[in-house]
Amino acid sequence: MYSNCLFEAIKAKIKDPKNVHIFKLPKNFGGSEIHFMWYNEVTHKYYHSKVSNNKWLKLNPLKKAIYKLWHDQKIKEVDEAFFNALI
């Protein structure tokens, strides 16, 4: 299944290639979709992308795929202690 979090992680890596590290999370964290997070060494924070609304859930398959390519994203910041407890 497709996920925009990879694009958001790549954008962060392009902005700061030396300090940003991208990694893939286990499937049980992202549900049925592949999920990526990134770590910024400067801020010592983990980040991930989250859909800001779920109106795409009610669309037909073609519109759902198109909407998921361009939907609004929220970048969520997670500190290291919370991330370690989560994983």
N, C-alpha and C positions, 0 to 999 in steps of 0.2 A: 504494500500500500504506500502511497505517496505521502510525503511530509515536507512542509516548508521549513522546518527547523534546520535542515541541512543548508538551505540557501542562506538563512540568517547567520548560521555559524561560519559559512564561507565568507560572507560579507564582513564579519568581525575579523576573520583571519586576514583578509585583504587590507583592512584598515590598520592592523597592527600584527604583522606576520611573526615577529620575534616573540611576542608575549602571549599570543592566543593559541590554545591547544584544543583541537576538536576531538571528541570521542563519541562512540556509539553506545547507547545504553541497552541493557538487556530488554527483551520484549516484554517482560512482566512490568517494567516501569512505564513504557509508552502504550500499554494496551496492545491492540492488534497491529498497530503501526510501528514502523521503525522510528526511533527517536534519537536525536543528536543533541548534545550539550557542548558548551565550550567553557574553557577556564582561562581567565585573564590573570597573568602573573603580577601585573601592576596593582590591580585592585584586590587580588586574592579572593575573587568571587567566581562562582559558577553561574552561567546564564543558560536559559533555554527559551525557546519561542513557544508561545501559546496562542491559540486562536482566540480572537477577541469576542467573537460571537459564533453561534452554531446554526445560523439560518441555512447553511448549505446542507444540513442533514435532511431537509424536506425536499430537496431538488431531485430531478431525474438524473440518471447516471452521467450523461454528457454535461449538463449544466453543473453538476457536482464537481466533476473533474476540472472544468474551466474555472469555477469559483475557487477551488482549493489552490489553484495556481496564483490567484491574485487576491486572496482574502487578507483582511487586516490581521496584523500580528502584534502581540504584546511581548516584549522581552522581559522575562521574569528573572530577577536576581536572587541567587541563593547563596548563603554563606557556606563555608567549608564544613563547619560542624553539622549544620542541618543536612547538607548533601551526604556526608558520611553516615548519618543516622538513617537517611532515606534509603540508601543503597545497602 
